[in-house]
Amino acid sequence: MKKSRAISLALTFALALTTVPAMAKTPKPTLAQIETAKKIEAAKKIVAEAQAAKLAAANQSLRALTAKAVIAKALYVKAQRELTMAEIATREAAKYAAETAAAVNEAHRVIGKLASSAYILGGSMSDIEPLLNANGPQDLIDQISTLSTLGSKNAVALDRFKAAEVIAMAAKREAIATKLAQQKATDKVAAAKKIADDAKVQQEQEVAKLQAIQDQLMRELLSAQKFRVTLEQQRQLALLEEAQANQAEQTQGQSKIWPDIGFKGRSTIRTTETQRLKAVEFAKKQVLARKPYVWGTQGPNTYDCSGLVYAAYRFAGLNWPNWDRLNSALYSGYTKHVSLNDLVPGDLLFYSYKGTISTIHHMSIYAGNGMMWEANSKNAGLLFSSIYSVKGLMPFGGRV
C-alpha cells in the first residue's frame, strides 16, 4: 500500500504529453509508458540538435555580414575625408581663379592707360579701340593681336594674364569634377553600407528567432527528460511498495505495535494546530466523498496512502520546499516523532511488516480517539478506521 516518490509536476507533464497514458489510470507507470517517454525525449533531442545547427550557420553568416558592414563603413569614412579634401581644393581653385580674373581686369585698366599714353604721344586711337571696348577679360585676350602696336612689353603682360586665366578655369573645372565624382562615390558607399546594415539587422532578427525556438526546444527536451526520469523513479518506488505490501500480507506473527529500537525523526515541526486540523478535515472530506484508491496518485480524484497525506497538508498551506511528495518510509523520517500516547489529530501513523523504517508500507492521518483517515487499498478504498486495524503499527507518530 505504500506509495512511491510521486511528483505532482510529472502529472502536469503527463497531461501535456498526451501520447503518455495518464498516471491516474494505472497503479504504476508501465514499461510501455517509460519507453514512450524515452522516444519523445529522443525525438525532441534530434529536433533541438537540428535547430542548433541552423543557429550556428546563422551566427556564422551574421559574422560575415558584420565584417562586411565594418569594411563598408571604413570606406565610407575614407570617402568622406577625400570629399572634404576635394572641397578644400575646389575653394582654393575658385579663390585662385578669382584672383587671376581680377588681374586680367587690372590688365584691361592698364592697357587703357597705355592706349591713352600712346594717343598723347601721337598714336592712333583706332588701333587700340577694340581693347577699350572689350567685354570682359576673355574678349580682351581674344583681341590680343591688336597689342602688337603697343609694344612687346605689353604683349608679354597680356600673355601672362591669359595663361593665368586658363589655368584658373582649368583648376576650377577639375575641382568641380572631383567634387562630383567624390559625391557619387560617397553616395555609392553609403548605399552599400545601408545594404550591409540592413542585411545585418535581418540576420540578427533571424538569429534571435532561431534562438527563441532553440530555447523552447531545450525547455521541452528538459521537460521530456524530467518526465521520463519521474516515470522510471515512480515505477521503481511503486514496485517496491507493492512488494512490501504483498510481503506484509504474507508475513506471519506481525506485532500489533512494534517496539521502539531508537527511531529518529526531525527535531522541529512545521505546522500549527490550525493547519493540522485543516489537514484532518481535508482527509475526512475525501473519505466521505468515497473517492477511489489508485497507486501513485495524490488527488484530486484518486489517492494512495501517502498521496492523501501529501494533498491534505498541501491544502493546509504547506508547499515545496518545506513540504514535498514522498513515500511512507521517507515521511517517517521527515516528521518529528511523538509517542503514541501523545498523538493529536493531524499526526501521521506508519505501518511496517518488520518493524523497520525500510519496511514501512502504509501511513495514515490520525483523526483522534484512536481513529484514522486513510487511503487503504484498491479494494477497500479510502476509510475511517481504527489505528489498530492495520498490522504493524510503528511505535511513534509523525508530527508534520
Order of alpha helices (4+ residues) and beta strands (2+ residues): alpha-alpha-alpha-alpha-alpha-alpha-alpha-alpha-beta-beta-beta-beta-beta-beta
